[in-house]
Amino acid sequence: MILFFFGLSAGVVAKIKGSSFFIWFMIGAVLPMIGTIAAVLYRNEREEERRTCPECGTVLPLYVQVCTRCGRDLEFPEDPPPEAAGTA
Ligand SMILES: [Zn+2]
């Protein structure tokens, strides 16, 4: 029963991001927890916006708060599109 819910959660997450519900349902049921996490991460990897480190120019996912290359602290951006906030 618990496996069913794991499969279901993975499937729902996959469905939200436009992937196959059935495939991820199977993954979630066979690999409980891992399947769900994988589905979530998979979604992030596809939809996560990216930004450039102002210090060294490395392209990083939005959720990274410290640059992996130069170690600069990155503030979490409140305005996703850089173009919209470019009037300063
Ligand atoms: Zn950097």
PDB file of the backbone (N, CA, C, O) and the ligand in Angstrom, with CONECT records:
HET     ZN  A 101       1
ATOM      1  N   MET A   1       0.834  -1.206   0.000  1.00  0.00           N
ATOM      2  CA  MET A   1       0.000   0.000   0.000  1.00  0.00           C
ATOM      3  C   MET A   1       0.868   1.255   0.000  1.00  0.00           C
ATOM      4  O   MET A   1       0.590   2.221  -0.712  1.00  0.00           O
ATOM      5  N   ILE A   2       1.907   1.222   0.801  1.00  0.00           N
ATOM      6  CA  ILE A   2       2.825   2.366   0.837  1.00  0.00           C
ATOM      7  C   ILE A   2       3.535   2.505  -0.504  1.00  0.00           C
ATOM      8  O   ILE A   2       3.750   3.611  -1.002  1.00  0.00           O
ATOM      9  N   LEU A   3       3.893   1.363  -1.074  1.00  0.00           N
ATOM     10  CA  LEU A   3       4.560   1.391  -2.375  1.00  0.00           C
ATOM     11  C   LEU A   3       3.665   2.049  -3.414  1.00  0.00           C
ATOM     12  O   LEU A   3       4.135   2.767  -4.296  1.00  0.00           O
ATOM     13  N   PHE A   4       2.393   1.797  -3.298  1.00  0.00           N
ATOM     14  CA  PHE A   4       1.440   2.392  -4.232  1.00  0.00           C
ATOM     15  C   PHE A   4       1.502   3.914  -4.155  1.00  0.00           C
ATOM     16  O   PHE A   4       1.479   4.606  -5.173  1.00  0.00           O
ATOM     17  N   PHE A   5       1.581   4.411  -2.939  1.00  0.00           N
ATOM     18  CA  PHE A   5       1.616   5.867  -2.778  1.00  0.00           C
ATOM     19  C   PHE A   5       2.946   6.453  -3.258  1.00  0.00           C
ATOM     20  O   PHE A   5       2.998   7.553  -3.807  1.00  0.00           O
ATOM     21  N   PHE A   6       3.990   5.707  -3.041  1.00  0.00           N
ATOM     22  CA  PHE A   6       5.284   6.170  -3.565  1.00  0.00           C
ATOM     23  C   PHE A   6       5.236   6.242  -5.074  1.00  0.00           C
ATOM     24  O   PHE A   6       5.673   7.218  -5.684  1.00  0.00           O
ATOM     25  N   GLY A   7       4.693   5.186  -5.667  1.00  0.00           N
ATOM     26  CA  GLY A   7       4.570   5.171  -7.119  1.00  0.00           C
ATOM     27  C   GLY A   7       3.673   6.289  -7.594  1.00  0.00           C
ATOM     28  O   GLY A   7       3.948   6.950  -8.596  1.00  0.00           O
ATOM     29  N   LEU A   8       2.590   6.492  -6.856  1.00  0.00           N
ATOM     30  CA  LEU A   8       1.631   7.530  -7.226  1.00  0.00           C
ATOM     31  C   LEU A   8       2.276   8.913  -7.167  1.00  0.00           C
ATOM     32  O   LEU A   8       2.103   9.728  -8.073  1.00  0.00           O
ATOM     33  N   SER A   9       3.019   9.167  -6.097  1.00  0.00           N
ATOM     34  CA  SER A   9       3.641  10.485  -5.941  1.00  0.00           C
ATOM     35  C   SER A   9       4.654  10.733  -7.050  1.00  0.00           C
ATOM     36  O   SER A   9       4.720  11.827  -7.610  1.00  0.00           O
ATOM     37  N   ALA A  10       5.437   9.714  -7.359  1.00  0.00           N
ATOM     38  CA  ALA A  10       6.416   9.857  -8.441  1.00  0.00           C
ATOM     39  C   ALA A  10       5.693  10.095  -9.763  1.00  0.00           C
ATOM     40  O   ALA A  10       6.103  10.931 -10.567  1.00  0.00           O
ATOM     41  N   GLY A  11       4.618   9.353  -9.974  1.00  0.00           N
ATOM     42  CA  GLY A  11       3.858   9.491 -11.209  1.00  0.00           C
ATOM     43  C   GLY A  11       3.236  10.867 -11.336  1.00  0.00           C
ATOM     44  O   GLY A  11       3.241  11.464 -12.413  1.00  0.00           O
ATOM     45  N   VAL A  12       2.701  11.368 -10.233  1.00  0.00           N
ATOM     46  CA  VAL A  12       2.067  12.689 -10.257  1.00  0.00           C
ATOM     47  C   VAL A  12       3.093  13.768 -10.565  1.00  0.00           C
ATOM     48  O   VAL A  12       2.842  14.660 -11.375  1.00  0.00           O
ATOM     49  N   VAL A  13       4.239  13.685  -9.922  1.00  0.00           N
ATOM     50  CA  VAL A  13       5.302  14.662 -10.166  1.00  0.00           C
ATOM     51  C   VAL A  13       5.709  14.634 -11.633  1.00  0.00           C
ATOM     52  O   VAL A  13       5.873  15.676 -12.268  1.00  0.00           O
ATOM     53  N   ALA A  14       5.868  13.419 -12.159  1.00  0.00           N
ATOM     54  CA  ALA A  14       6.264  13.266 -13.558  1.00  0.00           C
ATOM     55  C   ALA A  14       5.180  13.823 -14.481  1.00  0.00           C
ATOM     56  O   ALA A  14       5.470  14.452 -15.498  1.00  0.00           O
ATOM     57  N   LYS A  15       3.936  13.576 -14.103  1.00  0.00           N
ATOM     58  CA  LYS A  15       2.819  14.030 -14.918  1.00  0.00           C
ATOM     59  C   LYS A  15       2.778  15.557 -14.986  1.00  0.00           C
ATOM     60  O   LYS A  15       2.522  16.142 -16.039  1.00  0.00           O
ATOM     61  N   ILE A  16       3.034  16.183 -13.845  1.00  0.00           N
ATOM     62  CA  ILE A  16       3.032  17.644 -13.778  1.00  0.00           C
ATOM     63  C   ILE A  16       4.054  18.234 -14.733  1.00  0.00           C
ATOM     64  O   ILE A  16       3.800  19.245 -15.387  1.00  0.00           O
ATOM     65  N   LYS A  17       5.200  17.597 -14.804  1.00  0.00           N
ATOM     66  CA  LYS A  17       6.236  18.148 -15.661  1.00  0.00           C
ATOM     67  C   LYS A  17       6.125  17.622 -17.088  1.00  0.00           C
ATOM     68  O   LYS A  17       7.007  17.876 -17.909  1.00  0.00           O
ATOM     69  N   GLY A  18       5.061  16.898 -17.392  1.00  0.00           N
ATOM     70  CA  GLY A  18       4.801  16.511 -18.764  1.00  0.00           C
ATOM     71  C   GLY A  18       5.431  15.200 -19.187  1.00  0.00           C
ATOM     72  O   GLY A  18       5.476  14.897 -20.379  1.00  0.00           O
ATOM     73  N   SER A  19       5.918  14.414 -18.234  1.00  0.00           N
ATOM     74  CA  SER A  19       6.493  13.128 -18.590  1.00  0.00           C
ATOM     75  C   SER A  19       5.445  12.038 -18.427  1.00  0.00           C
ATOM     76  O   SER A  19       4.284  12.317 -18.129  1.00  0.00           O
ATOM     77  N   SER A  20       5.863  10.806 -18.623  1.00  0.00           N
ATOM     78  CA  SER A  20       4.924   9.693 -18.563  1.00  0.00           C
ATOM     79  C   SER A  20       4.569   9.349 -17.125  1.00  0.00           C
ATOM     80  O   SER A  20       5.438   9.017 -16.319  1.00  0.00           O
ATOM     81  N   PHE A  21       3.279   9.431 -16.816  1.00  0.00           N
ATOM     82  CA  PHE A  21       2.833   9.074 -15.479  1.00  0.00           C
ATOM     83  C   PHE A  21       3.114   7.603 -15.198  1.00  0.00           C
ATOM     84  O   PHE A  21       3.578   7.246 -14.115  1.00  0.00           O
ATOM     85  N   PHE A  22       2.831   6.761 -16.174  1.00  0.00           N
ATOM     86  CA  PHE A  22       2.935   5.321 -15.961  1.00  0.00           C
ATOM     87  C   PHE A  22       4.373   4.893 -15.706  1.00  0.00           C
ATOM     88  O   PHE A  22       4.639   4.103 -14.800  1.00  0.00           O
ATOM     89  N   ILE A  23       5.295   5.413 -16.500  1.00  0.00           N
ATOM     90  CA  ILE A  23       6.703   5.040 -16.346  1.00  0.00           C
ATOM     91  C   ILE A  23       7.211   5.417 -14.966  1.00  0.00           C
ATOM     92  O   ILE A  23       7.880   4.627 -14.300  1.00  0.00           O
ATOM     93  N   TRP A  24       6.892   6.619 -14.548  1.00  0.00           N
ATOM     94  CA  TRP A  24       7.380   7.076 -13.250  1.00  0.00           C
ATOM     95  C   TRP A  24       6.631   6.422 -12.108  1.00  0.00           C
ATOM     96  O   TRP A  24       7.154   6.273 -11.004  1.00  0.00           O
ATOM     97  N   PHE A  25       5.390   6.033 -12.393  1.00  0.00           N
ATOM     98  CA  PHE A  25       4.645   5.279 -11.391  1.00  0.00           C
ATOM     99  C   PHE A  25       5.358   3.959 -11.128  1.00  0.00           C
ATOM    100  O   PHE A  25       5.491   3.535  -9.980  1.00  0.00           O
ATOM    101  N   MET A  26       5.813   3.319 -12.187  1.00  0.00           N
ATOM    102  CA  MET A  26       6.537   2.058 -12.063  1.00  0.00           C
ATOM    103  C   MET A  26       7.857   2.272 -11.317  1.00  0.00           C
ATOM    104  O   MET A  26       8.214   1.507 -10.421  1.00  0.00           O
ATOM    105  N   ILE A  27       8.560   3.317 -11.704  1.00  0.00           N
ATOM    106  CA  ILE A  27       9.846   3.614 -11.053  1.00  0.00           C
ATOM    107  C   ILE A  27       9.628   3.875  -9.563  1.00  0.00           C
ATOM    108  O   ILE A  27      10.371   3.379  -8.716  1.00  0.00           O
ATOM    109  N   GLY A  28       8.598   4.660  -9.263  1.00  0.00           N
ATOM    110  CA  GLY A  28       8.321   4.990  -7.875  1.00  0.00           C
ATOM    111  C   GLY A  28       7.917   3.764  -7.067  1.00  0.00           C
ATOM    112  O   GLY A  28       8.229   3.664  -5.880  1.00  0.00           O
ATOM    113  N   ALA A  29       7.223   2.834  -7.714  1.00  0.00           N
ATOM    114  CA  ALA A  29       6.770   1.641  -7.013  1.00  0.00           C
ATOM    115  C   ALA A  29       7.926   0.659  -6.798  1.00  0.00           C
ATOM    116  O   ALA A  29       8.015  -0.001  -5.763  1.00  0.00           O
ATOM    117  N   VAL A  30       8.798   0.580  -7.787  1.00  0.00           N
ATOM    118  CA  VAL A  30       9.935  -0.345  -7.690  1.00  0.00           C
ATOM    119  C   VAL A  30      11.029   0.244  -6.797  1.00  0.00           C
ATOM    120  O   VAL A  30      11.669  -0.458  -6.014  1.00  0.00           O
ATOM    121  N   LEU A  31      11.219   1.562  -6.944  1.00  0.00           N
ATOM    122  CA  LEU A  31      12.225   2.236  -6.143  1.00  0.00           C
ATOM    123  C   LEU A  31      11.541   3.294  -5.286  1.00  0.00           C
ATOM    124  O   LEU A  31      11.628   4.486  -5.583  1.00  0.00           O
ATOM    125  N   PRO A  32      10.868   2.869  -4.236  1.00  0.00           N
ATOM    126  CA  PRO A  32      10.150   3.835  -3.402  1.00  0.00           C
ATOM    127  C   PRO A  32      11.110   4.888  -2.866  1.00  0.00           C
ATOM    128  O   PRO A  32      12.274   4.606  -2.584  1.00  0.00           O
ATOM    129  N   MET A  33      10.608   6.080  -2.736  1.00  0.00           N
ATOM    130  CA  MET A  33      11.424   7.196  -2.248  1.00  0.00           C
ATOM    131  C   MET A  33      12.386   7.657  -3.330  1.00  0.00           C
ATOM    132  O   MET A  33      12.358   8.815  -3.746  1.00  0.00           O
ATOM    133  N   ILE A  34      13.228   6.754  -3.777  1.00  0.00           N
ATOM    134  CA  ILE A  34      14.217   7.113  -4.794  1.00  0.00           C
ATOM    135  C   ILE A  34      13.515   7.546  -6.077  1.00  0.00           C
ATOM    136  O   ILE A  34      13.898   8.525  -6.718  1.00  0.00           O
ATOM    137  N   GLY A  35      12.489   6.798  -6.429  1.00  0.00           N
ATOM    138  CA  GLY A  35      11.749   7.126  -7.648  1.00  0.00           C
ATOM    139  C   GLY A  35      11.095   8.491  -7.542  1.00  0.00           C
ATOM    140  O   GLY A  35      11.107   9.281  -8.486  1.00  0.00           O
ATOM    141  N   THR A  36      10.523   8.752  -6.373  1.00  0.00           N
ATOM    142  CA  THR A  36       9.878  10.047  -6.165  1.00  0.00           C
ATOM    143  C   THR A  36      10.902  11.175  -6.222  1.00  0.00           C
ATOM    144  O   THR A  36      10.690  12.200  -6.869  1.00  0.00           O
ATOM    145  N   ILE A  37      11.997  10.964  -5.540  1.00  0.00           N
ATOM    146  CA  ILE A  37      13.055  11.980  -5.533  1.00  0.00           C
ATOM    147  C   ILE A  37      13.597  12.191  -6.933  1.00  0.00           C
ATOM    148  O   ILE A  37      13.841  13.321  -7.358  1.00  0.00           O
ATOM    149  N   ALA A  38      13.780  11.093  -7.640  1.00  0.00           N
ATOM    150  CA  ALA A  38      14.295  11.177  -9.005  1.00  0.00           C
ATOM    151  C   ALA A  38      13.343  11.977  -9.884  1.00  0.00           C
ATOM    152  O   ALA A  38      13.767  12.787 -10.708  1.00  0.00           O
ATOM    153  N   ALA A  39      12.055  11.735  -9.694  1.00  0.00           N
ATOM    154  CA  ALA A  39      11.059  12.459 -10.481  1.00  0.00           C
ATOM    155  C   ALA A  39      11.125  13.951 -10.179  1.00  0.00           C
ATOM    156  O   ALA A  39      11.037  14.784 -11.080  1.00  0.00           O
ATOM    157  N   VAL A  40      11.281  14.272  -8.904  1.00  0.00           N
ATOM    158  CA  VAL A  40      11.368  15.677  -8.508  1.00  0.00           C
ATOM    159  C   VAL A  40      12.627  16.318  -9.077  1.00  0.00           C
ATOM    160  O   VAL A  40      12.583  17.421  -9.620  1.00  0.00           O
ATOM    161  N   LEU A  41      13.729  15.626  -8.948  1.00  0.00           N
ATOM    162  CA  LEU A  41      14.991  16.164  -9.448  1.00  0.00           C
ATOM    163  C   LEU A  41      14.963  16.288 -10.955  1.00  0.00           C
ATOM    164  O   LEU A  41      15.470  17.252 -11.530  1.00  0.00           O
ATOM    165  N   TYR A  42      14.366  15.302 -11.579  1.00  0.00           N
ATOM    166  CA  TYR A  42      14.277  15.310 -13.036  1.00  0.00           C
ATOM    167  C   TYR A  42      13.513  16.541 -13.492  1.00  0.00           C
ATOM    168  O   TYR A  42      13.874  17.199 -14.467  1.00  0.00           O
ATOM    169  N   ARG A  43      12.472  16.825 -12.775  1.00  0.00           N
ATOM    170  CA  ARG A  43      11.674  17.994 -13.110  1.00  0.00           C
ATOM    171  C   ARG A  43      12.493  19.262 -12.934  1.00  0.00           C
ATOM    172  O   ARG A  43      12.476  20.145 -13.791  1.00  0.00           O
ATOM    173  N   ASN A  44      13.207  19.349 -11.821  1.00  0.00           N
ATOM    174  CA  ASN A  44      14.013  20.531 -11.563  1.00  0.00           C
ATOM    175  C   ASN A  44      15.033  20.743 -12.665  1.00  0.00           C
ATOM    176  O   ASN A  44      15.261  21.864 -13.120  1.00  0.00           O
ATOM    177  N   GLU A  45      15.635  19.652 -13.081  1.00  0.00           N
ATOM    178  CA  GLU A  45      16.705  19.769 -14.058  1.00  0.00           C
ATOM    179  C   GLU A  45      16.178  20.332 -15.369  1.00  0.00           C
ATOM    180  O   GLU A  45      16.897  21.006 -16.107  1.00  0.00           O
ATOM    181  N   ARG A  46      14.932  20.050 -15.642  1.00  0.00           N
ATOM    182  CA  ARG A  46      14.379  20.510 -16.909  1.00  0.00           C
ATOM    183  C   ARG A  46      13.809  21.917 -16.814  1.00  0.00           C
ATOM    184  O   ARG A  46      13.892  22.697 -17.763  1.00  0.00           O
ATOM    185  N   GLU A  47      13.237  22.230 -15.678  1.00  0.00           N
ATOM    186  CA  GLU A  47      12.525  23.496 -15.597  1.00  0.00           C
ATOM    187  C   GLU A  47      13.273  24.571 -14.815  1.00  0.00           C
ATOM    188  O   GLU A  47      12.927  25.751 -14.860  1.00  0.00           O
ATOM    189  N   GLU A  48      14.295  24.138 -14.106  1.00  0.00           N
ATOM    190  CA  GLU A  48      15.010  25.089 -13.265  1.00  0.00           C
ATOM    191  C   GLU A  48      15.657  26.182 -14.102  1.00  0.00           C
ATOM    192  O   GLU A  48      16.359  25.912 -15.077  1.00  0.00           O
ATOM    193  N   GLU A  49      15.409  27.392 -13.707  1.00  0.00           N
ATOM    194  CA  GLU A  49      16.056  28.486 -14.404  1.00  0.00           C
ATOM    195  C   GLU A  49      17.517  28.570 -13.991  1.00  0.00           C
ATOM    196  O   GLU A  49      17.899  28.124 -12.909  1.00  0.00           O
ATOM    197  N   ARG A  50      18.300  29.129 -14.841  1.00  0.00           N
ATOM    198  CA  ARG A  50      19.713  29.235 -14.550  1.00  0.00           C
ATOM    199  C   ARG A  50      20.137  30.698 -14.533  1.00  0.00           C
ATOM    200  O   ARG A  50      19.469  31.569 -15.089  1.00  0.00           O
ATOM    201  N   ARG A  51      21.246  30.934 -13.889  1.00  0.00           N
ATOM    202  CA  ARG A  51      21.743  32.303 -13.829  1.00  0.00           C
ATOM    203  C   ARG A  51      23.264  32.259 -13.902  1.00  0.00           C
ATOM    204  O   ARG A  51      23.891  31.210 -13.750  1.00  0.00           O
ATOM    205  N   THR A  52      23.813  33.398 -14.134  1.00  0.00           N
ATOM    206  CA  THR A  52      25.260  33.472 -14.276  1.00  0.00           C
ATOM    207  C   THR A  52      25.869  34.109 -13.039  1.00  0.00           C
ATOM    208  O   THR A  52      25.385  35.129 -12.550  1.00  0.00           O
ATOM    209  N   CYS A  53      26.913  33.512 -12.548  1.00  0.00           N
ATOM    210  CA  CYS A  53      27.617  34.085 -11.405  1.00  0.00           C
ATOM    211  C   CYS A  53      28.220  35.411 -11.815  1.00  0.00           C
ATOM    212  O   CYS A  53      28.954  35.473 -12.801  1.00  0.00           O
ATOM    213  N   PRO A  54      27.926  36.481 -11.077  1.00  0.00           N
ATOM    214  CA  PRO A  54      28.433  37.817 -11.429  1.00  0.00           C
ATOM    215  C   PRO A  54      29.946  37.907 -11.243  1.00  0.00           C
ATOM    216  O   PRO A  54      30.589  38.827 -11.749  1.00  0.00           O
ATOM    217  N   GLU A  55      30.495  36.965 -10.530  1.00  0.00           N
ATOM    218  CA  GLU A  55      31.919  37.022 -10.227  1.00  0.00           C
ATOM    219  C   GLU A  55      32.769  36.350 -11.301  1.00  0.00           C
ATOM    220  O   GLU A  55      33.734  36.927 -11.802  1.00  0.00           O
ATOM    221  N   CYS A  56      32.390  35.123 -11.645  1.00  0.00           N
ATOM    222  CA  CYS A  56      33.240  34.371 -12.567  1.00  0.00           C
ATOM    223  C   CYS A  56      32.511  33.949 -13.833  1.00  0.00           C
ATOM    224  O   CYS A  56      33.125  33.406 -14.751  1.00  0.00           O
ATOM    225  N   GLY A  57      31.204  34.196 -13.888  1.00  0.00           N
ATOM    226  CA  GLY A  57      30.477  33.919 -15.118  1.00  0.00           C
ATOM    227  C   GLY A  57      30.023  32.484 -15.269  1.00  0.00           C
ATOM    228  O   GLY A  57      29.524  32.104 -16.328  1.00  0.00           O
ATOM    229  N   THR A  58      30.186  31.679 -14.233  1.00  0.00           N
ATOM    230  CA  THR A  58      29.735  30.297 -14.309  1.00  0.00           C
ATOM    231  C   THR A  58      28.213  30.242 -14.304  1.00  0.00           C
ATOM    232  O   THR A  58      27.562  30.933 -13.521  1.00  0.00           O
ATOM    233  N   VAL A  59      27.659  29.426 -15.169  1.00  0.00           N
ATOM    234  CA  VAL A  59      26.214  29.258 -15.208  1.00  0.00           C
ATOM    235  C   VAL A  59      25.809  28.240 -14.150  1.00  0.00           C
ATOM    236  O   VAL A  59      26.290  27.106 -14.134  1.00  0.00           O
ATOM    237  N   LEU A  60      24.908  28.675 -13.261  1.00  0.00           N
ATOM    238  CA  LEU A  60      24.494  27.825 -12.154  1.00  0.00           C
ATOM    239  C   LEU A  60      22.974  27.743 -12.099  1.00  0.00           C
ATOM    240  O   LEU A  60      22.273  28.656 -12.536  1.00  0.00           O
ATOM    241  N   PRO A  61      22.477  26.637 -11.557  1.00  0.00           N
ATOM    242  CA  PRO A  61      21.032  26.560 -11.318  1.00  0.00           C
ATOM    243  C   PRO A  61      20.626  27.618 -10.306  1.00  0.00           C
ATOM    244  O   PRO A  61      21.435  28.048  -9.484  1.00  0.00           O
ATOM    245  N   LEU A  62      19.368  28.036 -10.370  1.00  0.00           N
ATOM    246  CA  LEU A  62      18.900  29.106  -9.497  1.00  0.00           C
ATOM    247  C   LEU A  62      19.032  28.757  -8.026  1.00  0.00           C
ATOM    248  O   LEU A  62      19.301  29.623  -7.194  1.00  0.00           O
ATOM    249  N   TYR A  63      18.841  27.484  -7.712  1.00  0.00           N
ATOM    250  CA  TYR A  63      18.796  27.110  -6.297  1.00  0.00           C
ATOM    251  C   TYR A  63      20.172  27.046  -5.653  1.00  0.00           C
ATOM    252  O   TYR A  63      20.282  26.927  -4.432  1.00  0.00           O
ATOM    253  N   VAL A  64      21.222  27.123  -6.463  1.00  0.00           N
ATOM    254  CA  VAL A  64      22.569  27.132  -5.902  1.00  0.00           C
ATOM    255  C   VAL A  64      22.825  28.481  -5.255  1.00  0.00           C
ATOM    256  O   VAL A  64      22.672  29.518  -5.902  1.00  0.00           O
ATOM    257  N   GLN A  65      23.208  28.480  -4.003  1.00  0.00           N
ATOM    258  CA  GLN A  65      23.361  29.746  -3.301  1.00  0.00           C
ATOM    259  C   GLN A  65      24.816  30.146  -3.126  1.00  0.00           C
ATOM    260  O   GLN A  65      25.118  31.279  -2.750  1.00  0.00           O
ATOM    261  N   VAL A  66      25.708  29.215  -3.399  1.00  0.00           N
ATOM    262  CA  VAL A  66      27.122  29.554  -3.370  1.00  0.00           C
ATOM    263  C   VAL A  66      27.742  29.053  -4.662  1.00  0.00           C
ATOM    264  O   VAL A  66      27.582  27.887  -5.025  1.00  0.00           O
ATOM    265  N   CYS A  67      28.446  29.928  -5.351  1.00  0.00           N
ATOM    266  CA  CYS A  67      29.037  29.544  -6.627  1.00  0.00           C
ATOM    267  C   CYS A  67      29.995  28.381  -6.418  1.00  0.00           C
ATOM    268  O   CYS A  67      30.857  28.406  -5.539  1.00  0.00           O
ATOM    269  N   THR A  68      29.820  27.360  -7.252  1.00  0.00           N
ATOM    270  CA  THR A  68      30.647  26.164  -7.086  1.00  0.00           C
ATOM    271  C   THR A  68      32.058  26.387  -7.599  1.00  0.00           C
ATOM    272  O   THR A  68      32.954  25.581  -7.348  1.00  0.00           O
ATOM    273  N   ARG A  69      32.249  27.460  -8.303  1.00  0.00           N
ATOM    274  CA  ARG A  69      33.561  27.695  -8.898  1.00  0.00           C
ATOM    275  C   ARG A  69      34.400  28.676  -8.094  1.00  0.00           C
ATOM    276  O   ARG A  69      35.561  28.408  -7.785  1.00  0.00           O
ATOM    277  N   CYS A  70      33.800  29.819  -7.757  1.00  0.00           N
ATOM    278  CA  CYS A  70      34.585  30.835  -7.067  1.00  0.00           C
ATOM    279  C   CYS A  70      34.160  31.020  -5.614  1.00  0.00           C
ATOM    280  O   CYS A  70      34.820  31.729  -4.854  1.00  0.00           O
ATOM    281  N   GLY A  71      33.049  30.376  -5.227  1.00  0.00           N
ATOM    282  CA  GLY A  71      32.636  30.418  -3.835  1.00  0.00           C
ATOM    283  C   GLY A  71      31.883  31.662  -3.438  1.00  0.00           C
ATOM    284  O   GLY A  71      31.652  31.887  -2.250  1.00  0.00           O
ATOM    285  N   ARG A  72      31.494  32.477  -4.398  1.00  0.00           N
ATOM    286  CA  ARG A  72      30.770  33.696  -4.089  1.00  0.00           C
ATOM    287  C   ARG A  72      29.364  33.376  -3.602  1.00  0.00           C
ATOM    288  O   ARG A  72      28.695  32.488  -4.130  1.00  0.00           O
ATOM    289  N   ASP A  73      28.931  34.111  -2.591  1.00  0.00           N
ATOM    290  CA  ASP A  73      27.566  33.950  -2.119  1.00  0.00           C
ATOM    291  C   ASP A  73      26.601  34.563  -3.120  1.00  0.00           C
ATOM    292  O   ASP A  73      26.765  35.705  -3.548  1.00  0.00           O
ATOM    293  N   LEU A  74      25.604  33.789  -3.481  1.00  0.00           N
ATOM    294  CA  LEU A  74      24.628  34.278  -4.437  1.00  0.00           C
ATOM    295  C   LEU A  74      23.292  34.476  -3.748  1.00  0.00           C
ATOM    296  O   LEU A  74      22.759  33.551  -3.135  1.00  0.00           O
ATOM    297  N   GLU A  75      22.756  35.670  -3.847  1.00  0.00           N
ATOM    298  CA  GLU A  75      21.450  35.920  -3.255  1.00  0.00           C
ATOM    299  C   GLU A  75      20.384  35.249  -4.088  1.00  0.00           C
ATOM    300  O   GLU A  75      20.486  35.167  -5.312  1.00  0.00           O
ATOM    301  N   PHE A  76      19.368  34.775  -3.414  1.00  0.00           N
ATOM    302  CA  PHE A  76      18.287  34.150  -4.152  1.00  0.00           C
ATOM    303  C   PHE A  76      17.515  35.233  -4.891  1.00  0.00           C
ATOM    304  O   PHE A  76      16.972  36.147  -4.269  1.00  0.00           O
ATOM    305  N   PRO A  77      17.465  35.136  -6.190  1.00  0.00           N
ATOM    306  CA  PRO A  77      16.848  36.191  -6.991  1.00  0.00           C
ATOM    307  C   PRO A  77      15.336  36.240  -6.790  1.00  0.00           C
ATOM    308  O   PRO A  77      14.662  35.210  -6.814  1.00  0.00           O
ATOM    309  N   GLU A  78      14.823  37.427  -6.595  1.00  0.00           N
ATOM    310  CA  GLU A  78      13.380  37.571  -6.411  1.00  0.00           C
ATOM    311  C   GLU A  78      12.697  37.876  -7.735  1.00  0.00           C
ATOM    312  O   GLU A  78      11.502  37.634  -7.899  1.00  0.00           O
ATOM    313  N   ASP A  79      13.451  38.400  -8.660  1.00  0.00           N
ATOM    314  CA  ASP A  79      12.891  38.671  -9.985  1.00  0.00           C
ATOM    315  C   ASP A  79      13.515  37.718 -10.984  1.00  0.00           C
ATOM    316  O   ASP A  79      14.648  37.927 -11.417  1.00  0.00           O
ATOM    317  N   PRO A  80      12.798  36.684 -11.353  1.00  0.00           N
ATOM    318  CA  PRO A  80      13.322  35.646 -12.241  1.00  0.00           C
ATOM    319  C   PRO A  80      13.865  36.164 -13.565  1.00  0.00           C
ATOM    320  O   PRO A  80      15.003  35.843 -13.906  1.00  0.00           O
ATOM    321  N   PRO A  81      13.107  36.953 -14.334  1.00  0.00           N
ATOM    322  CA  PRO A  81      13.633  37.395 -15.633  1.00  0.00           C
ATOM    323  C   PRO A  81      14.557  38.591 -15.478  1.00  0.00           C
ATOM    324  O   PRO A  81      14.118  39.651 -15.032  1.00  0.00           O
ATOM    325  N   PRO A  82      15.810  38.448 -15.832  1.00  0.00           N
ATOM    326  CA  PRO A  82      16.787  39.540 -15.695  1.00  0.00           C
ATOM    327  C   PRO A  82      16.413  40.737 -16.562  1.00  0.00           C
ATOM    328  O   PRO A  82      16.702  41.877 -16.196  1.00  0.00           O
ATOM    329  N   GLU A  83      15.785  40.500 -17.683  1.00  0.00           N
ATOM    330  CA  GLU A  83      15.442  41.582 -18.599  1.00  0.00           C
ATOM    331  C   GLU A  83      14.453  42.555 -17.953  1.00  0.00           C
ATOM    332  O   GLU A  83      14.551  43.769 -18.129  1.00  0.00           O
ATOM    333  N   ALA A  84      13.509  42.001 -17.208  1.00  0.00           N
ATOM    334  CA  ALA A  84      12.449  42.831 -16.626  1.00  0.00           C
ATOM    335  C   ALA A  84      13.005  43.756 -15.557  1.00  0.00           C
ATOM    336  O   ALA A  84      12.461  44.834 -15.320  1.00  0.00           O
ATOM    337  N   ALA A  85      14.084  43.341 -14.914  1.00  0.00           N
ATOM    338  CA  ALA A  85      14.617  44.128 -13.815  1.00  0.00           C
ATOM    339  C   ALA A  85      15.814  44.948 -14.262  1.00  0.00           C
ATOM    340  O   ALA A  85      16.611  45.384 -13.432  1.00  0.00           O
ATOM    341  N   GLY A  86      15.945  45.157 -15.538  1.00  0.00           N
ATOM    342  CA  GLY A  86      17.132  45.800 -16.050  1.00  0.00           C
ATOM    343  C   GLY A  86      17.060  47.312 -16.116  1.00  0.00           C
ATOM    344  O   GLY A  86      17.941  47.946 -16.697  1.00  0.00           O
ATOM    345  N   THR A  87      16.034  47.898 -15.538  1.00  0.00           N
ATOM    346  CA  THR A  87      15.913  49.344 -15.593  1.00  0.00           C
ATOM    347  C   THR A  87      16.371  49.969 -14.300  1.00  0.00           C
ATOM    348  O   THR A  87      15.564  50.193 -13.397  1.00  0.00           O
ATOM    349  N   ALA A  88      17.646  50.254 -14.196  1.00  0.00           N
ATOM    350  CA  ALA A  88      18.155  50.817 -12.956  1.00  0.00           C
ATOM    351  C   ALA A  88      18.850  52.143 -13.262  1.00  0.00           C
ATOM    352  O   ALA A  88      19.358  52.798 -12.353  1.00  0.00           O
TER     353      ALA A  88
HETATM  354 ZN    ZN A 101      31.481  32.308  -9.408  1.00  0.00          ZN2+
END
